[in-house]
Each structure stands twice: as structure tokens, then as C-alpha cells.
Amino acid sequence: MRTSLAPLMMAAALLLGAQTVHAADTLRPEVGEPLQKAQTLIQGKKYKDALQQVDAAAKVGSLTPYESYIVERMRAAAATGAGDTNTAIKAYEAVLASPQMSAGEKTQTYDVVAKLAYAGRNYGKAAEYIQKYRSAGGSSAQTLGLLPQVLYQAGDLAGAQRELNAQIGTLEKAGQKPTETQLQLLAQLGLKQNNQAAYTAALEKLVTYYPKRDYWLDVIIRTSNKPGFSDRLTLDLFRVKKMTGTLEKASDFMEAAQLALQAGFPGEADQYVKLGYDKKVLGTGSDAERHKRLKDLVAKKIAENKPALAEAEKQAAAEADGEALVKAGLNRVGYGDYAAGIALIQQGIKKDALKKPDEAKLHLGYAQLLGGKTDDALKTLKTVQGKDGSADLARLYSLTARK
């Protein structure tokens, strides 16, 4: 984002407006006359000529504090119009140092200097004056919103991250949506500082507010690559991909279906196969016959599994540890029978004898999401604390509910 000098010229003119330069009792004629010419030239947009007249006034010498003040104000306006940001900034800084300037004008001038410095790519100076503007009570969202960006450009990555997190937090607290640019910058700051946790947190905000395919794929891949992530939860990664519309390759549909079959969920496997065929990813190309064999195997497993559901669930209920009940519940969920699946998983958890209770709660939350019990799901998923990737997956499942 670049800042045009046109609005800065307008601001400079406003700052100059209250100061007329033809008052004989405040300016000596030899100072006032070239400044009057400079003012006329500025109005005619002849900024370089105006600067020459300002220089002529300054060369008179022995300027009073008031004369110096007016000279620098005029120089700032002319230099801004001429695009000479360095000269304009120096002139404004001289004006700000003068006791002639009121507190109200200082605030406005801080804003002008900050934007001039930004336009001139003097990011350190821009950050300095945005902070002065804020401290003086300045409230322009446009100006304050530049602060993280200029800190980033100035190399103060930690400062930029701190400011950006504060701005995003304020927006969220007010029920407002951070911009995609803000969140992209937050992610970039995490990468630049080699802070994977910060980068992932920014990605999670991106998929919350801007659930685009690339953001989802990035956060899913990073979740799977975290140290300690259990291969046992790979099927859950495919579930998240299915829920976010990021299942695309034939190999993904095939692997997801095969994992579901291996876990004993033929109904879920059938969902991946059907989706792959619907998307015309499966059933075409050189592997079409292989796809057909998987489709037939899934149909065969369903034919064997469905009639035995009731008996399997009865046996699961008789077991002491609840593992079989959780699995039976997930099997029901795969067939789309969410109410029965949720009830079975809850019964399994209630036995309080599970080897991996966090995983069971993860799957209960997943089932509740699919069953439309969003509030219940979010509460359940919040309780998942496993270090094996289950807590990370719980967060991803929760984010899918906020799309």
C-alpha cells in the first residue's frame, strides 16, 4: 500500500491555512514578501519555485522564532507538493519543535509526517510518528492501521507482531472481522521469526475468517507434520479435508476410503468413494479399474457389516472398557446415523476405562458436528488435551464449525 502525496498536500494546506504571511506586525517585509510569493506559487502548484522563495526568506537571517516557524511551515507545504519528502519531514520537525504550534495542530502534524515518511519509505520515521500520533490522542484507523506494516518494513518484527495482535484482538472483541491483509501479515511475521506456533495460529485465524482452500491445506499439512503427531489419527486429517472441501487428488480419496475400511467403517469409506466419483476424480484414467475394485470392496463390506450392526453394538455394550462402543458409534456415524452414533460414543466414554480418552472425545466432537450439534461439539472439542495430535485436530474440527 502506497500513500499518495495529494492528501498530504491538502493536510499541509490546512495546517498552513490559519497562518497568513502578510501581517506587518509579525513578519518583517523582507521575510514576508518572499513568503507571500511562495504561498501564491503553492496555490498555483509551482512547488519548486515556491521552495526558492522560502529559501530567500530564510536567508534574510536573524529570524525571530515566529518568522522561523512560518518559514518552516511554508517549506513543509512546498516540499510536500514537490515530492521532496525528506525536506518536508525536516521542515515539519522544525515546526513541531516550535512553541508556536498548538497541541491540536501537533496531533494533525504527526499524522502528516507519518504518512510522508511512509510514502518516502522511511519506515522507522513513519513508525515513530504514528506512535506519537497515537500518544497524542490520534484516532484515525487508517493511520494507526499502518503501524504494524511500517514496523515490519523497518525490521521490528516483534513490535509489528505485538501491534498487529493488539489490533486484531480489538477488532475481534468488538465483533468485527480482521482484514485478510492483516492476517496474512501476521502469518508472515510468524514465518520471518521462525515461530511455527505463531504462524499456525495466524493460519487458524485465516481459515476462521477467510476459509480458502490454500489456507486450509497449509494448516492441515502443518498439523500432520508436527512432532508427535500420531499416524493413528491420519483418518481424522482426511475427515477435516472432506469437511473443508480440500479432498482433491484420486490418491487422497483412495487412501481415505482404505483407512476407513481398515478402521472398520465401511459406511464412511463409501462416502469417500462416492465423493471421488461425483467429482470425476475416481473412475477415470489409467487407474479406473483399481478405483472400481475399491468401490466393489466397499460395497461388499457394507453388505456384510450393516446386518450385523445391532449384534455388534450389543456385544460392545457388554465389554468393560468402552473401546468397542466408541468404534461402534463411529461406524454408525459413517452411515449417517448421527444420533445413534453420538449416543454409543457417549456410552463408551461414560465407562471411564478408555486407553485414549482424548481420542474418544475428539471423535465425539466430530460426530456432534456432523449431527448438527454444533454447540455441544465445540464444548466437547475444547476438552481434548492430547499431545498426540488430538488436541490440534480438535481445534481444526472446531474451526470448520466457524466457516
N, C-alpha and C positions, 0 to 999 in steps of 0.2 A: 504494500500500500504506500503510494507516494502522496505527499502533501503539496497541493497547488499553491503557488505564491499569490494567486489572485485574492483569496480570502484574507491572507496575511496583509496584503496591501490595504484592504478595506479596514482591517483592525488597526493598522498603523495610522490610517487617516482618521479613524475615530479617536485614537489616542492624541493625535495632533490637534483635533478639532477645537478643543477648548482653549488652545494657546494661539492667539493671534500675535503676529510679529511686528505690527506697526504701532505699538504703543510706545510713544516717545519717552514716557517716564520709566519704562522698564528696559528698553533696549536702546543703546546708542545708535544714531543714524548709520554710522559706518558698519555696524553689525546688523542692524535691522533691514537695511536696504538689500544686501545680497540674500538675506533670508527671505525677504518678501519675493524677490525674483525666484528663489528656489521653490517657494510654495506655489507660485504660478506655473513654473515648469513641471512640478509634480502633478498639478491638476491637468496639464497638457500631456502627461505621460512621457516627458522628456527627462528621464531619471538621471542619466549620466551628466547632462548639462546641469541639473539641479545639484548634483554632488559637487560640481565645480564651484557653484555659488556658495554652498555650505562651507567648502574649504576656504573660500575667500573670506567668509565671515569669521572662521576660526583663526585665520592668520592675522586678524586685527590685533590680537594679543591682549593681555591683561583683562581677560573676560571676567565679568562678575559671575558669581555662582548661578544666577538666573540666566545670564546670557549663555553660559556653558550648557546649561540644561536645555535651552531652546535649540541651540546648535546641534546637540546630540539627538534630540527628538527629530529634528528635520533630517539629520544624516541617516537616522534609522529608517525613516519613511522612504527617502530617496534610494538608499541602498537596497531596501526590500524590493522596491519596484524594479531596480536594475538587476535583480537576481544575485546581488553580491551579499550572500548570507553571512559570511564572516564579518564583513564591515558592519552589517546591520546588527548582528549579535553584540559586537563590541560596543556599538553606539547605545543599544538598549541597556547593556550592563552599566554603562556610564550613567544613563538616565535613572536606572534603578538605585544607583548609589547616591543619587542626589536627594537632599532633604526636601527638594521642591515637589517631589512626587507623592501623591496621596496613597494611602493604603489600598483604597479601592482600585486605583489605577495600577498599582503594583500587581495585584492579582491578575488583571487582564493582560498586563505586560508579560508576566511569567508564561501565560498561555501562548502569547505570540512568539516569544523566544523559543519555547519548547518546540513549536511547530516549525519555526525557521531552522532550528538545529536538526530536526528530523528530516526536513526537506534537503538540507545540506549534508545528510548522512553523518552528522556529528552526534552519534547516538549517546555517548557519555554525557554530553552537554544537554541533549534532549531529556535524558532521564533525570538529570539534576534539576531541570526547570519544571518538569512535570511534578516532581516531588515537592518543589517549592510552591507550585500552584495548588497542590492538594493541601499542603500545610496551611496555606493562606485562606483555605475555605473554598477553593475552586471545585466546581461540581460537574463540569462538562463530561458526560460519559464518553464522548469521542476522544477527548484529551486524555482522560485517566485510562481509557482502554488501550492507549498506545504504550503505557508504561512497561508491561511485560515484554512487548516486542522490542522496544528500544534497549531494555536491559539485556535481552537475548543478543541483539546485534552488537551491543557493547562488550559482550563476553561475560556478563554477570549472570551465569546460568542459574545459580542457586537463588539469586534475587528475583530473576524472571519467574522461576517456578513458584516461589513464595507469593509473589504478587498475583500471578495467574490463578493459583489455587484459591487465594482470598477472593478474587473477583468472581470466580466460578461458584464458590461457596455462597457468596452473597446473592447471586442470581438464583441458585437452587433454593436457598432459604426463602426467597420471595416468590417461589413457584414459577420462576422464569427459566427459559431454556438457554444454556450457554451456546454460543455460536460454534459451528463446526470448525472454523478457523482457530478459535480459542483452544478447542480440544486437540486439534492437530498439533498446535504449538506445544501444548502440554505433553503430548506423546513424544514430540521431537526433543523436548528438553530431557525427558527420561532417557532417550537413546543417547543423546550427547553426553550425559553424565554416567553412561553405562549402568543405569539404575533400572534393572528389568522390572522390579516391583512397581516403580513409578510409571514405567511405560505401559505395563499391563493394566494398571489402574486407569490410566488415560484411555486405553483401548476399550475398557469396560464402560467408561462413560460414553465413548463414541458409539458403541453398539446400543447403548441405552437410548440415546437421543437421535442417532443417525445410523440405524441398523443396516448398513450396507454390506454387501457380500464380502468385499475385501477385508473390512474391519472384523467381521465375524470369523473369517478363515484365519486371520492373523491371531486373534485371541484364542481360538480353538487349538491351533498348532502350538502356540506358546504354552498353553495349559498342558498339552500332551508331552511337551519336551521338558517340563520342569523336573528337577531331580526328585526322585522318589515316587514319580507317578507310576501307578500300578497298571500293568498290562491287563489285569483283570477288569479294568474299567474302560477298555477300548470301545466296547459296545455303547457305552454311555456317550462317548465322543460322537459316534455316528447318530445317536438319538438327538444330540444337540444339533448336528448338521441337518438332520431331517427337519427339525423344528424351525430352523433358521433358513431353510431353502438353499443350503450350501452343499448338498449332495449333488455331484455333477458327473463324475467320471464313472464309467462302467465298472471299473475295479472297486470303487467305493461301494456301489450298490451290491456287488457280488460279495465283497468281504463282510459288509454289514449283515447280509442275509445268512452267510455261513456262520458268523459269530452267533447270531440269534438261534440258528439251528443247534449249534454246539451247546448253547446255554439251556436248550430245551424249550424254546419259544417259537414254534413254527408259525404261529399266527403273526408274530412280529416279522419273522423272515419273509412272510408273504407280502407284508406291506412294502418292504424294500424292493422286492421283485416286481410287484405291480407298479410301483412308482417309477422304477427304471424302465419298464416297458412303456408306461404312459409318456415318459419324457423321450422315448425312442432312443434311449441310451443302450438298453438291453434289447436283444432280439435282432440286432443288425450287425453288419460287418463280419470279419473272419471268425469271430468268437460266438456267432449267433447260436451255433449248435450247443456250445458249452453253456450258454445262458439258458437254453431250452432244457438241458439236463438238470440244471439247478431248479428251474421252475417246476419241473416234474417231481423232483425230490421233495420240494417244499409241499406240493400238493399231497404227495404220499404220506409225509409226516403228519400233516393236518388230519388226514383221514384216519390215521392211527391214534392221534392224540386227542382229538375232540371227544370221541365217545367215552374216553377214559377219564375225563376231567373230574367228574363228581367223585369217583372212587379214589383218584389220586389226592384230592383235597381232603377226603375223609381220613386217609392214611396220614397225610401231613398233619392234620389236627391232633392225631394221636401221638405224634412224636414230641419229645420233651423240649427240644431246643428252638423250635420256631423257624429253622432254616428252610425246611420244605414248604412251610406256609408262605413265606416271603416269595419263594420261587413260584409257587402255585399262583400267588397273586399277580406276579409279573406276567405269568403265562396268560391269565385272564385279560390283563391289560393289553397284551399283544393281539387278542381277539376283539378288542374294542369294548369289552365288558368292564368298564372302569369302576363302577360301584362295587361289584363283586371283588375285583382285584384289590381295590383300596382296603376293603374290609378284611381280606385274607392277609395282606401285608401288616395291617394293624394288629391282627391276632398274633402273627408271628413275633412282632416287636414286643407285644404285651407279655409274652412268655419270659422275657428278660434273660434269655440264655443264648443270645446270638454271639457268634465268634466275631462278627464285624457289624456292630450295631449302627455305625455311621453309614455304612453302605446301605443298610436296610432303610434308614431314614432318607437317604438320598433317593432311593427308588420309590419310597412312599411319596415324597415330594413330587417326583416325576409323574407318578400315577395321578396324583391330585391335580397337577397342571393339565394333563390330558383330559381328565374328567371334569374340567371346568371349575374346580375348587381352588381358585387362584389364591384367595386369602389364606386358606388352610395350607396350601403348598408353600407359600412364602414363609409362613411361620415354621413349618417343618424344616424347610431347607436351611433356615437360619440356625438351626440347632446342630447342623452337620459340622463337625470339627476335625474330621480325619486328616492325617498328614499324608495319606497315600494318593491324594488327588481328589478324594471325595468332596472335601470342602471347596476346592476350586471348581469342581463340576456343579456343586450346589449353587455356587454364585452364578455360573453360566445359565443353569436352568432358571434361576430367579430373573436373570436379565432377559430371557426370552419372554417372560411374562410382562415385561415393561416395554415391549416393542411399540 
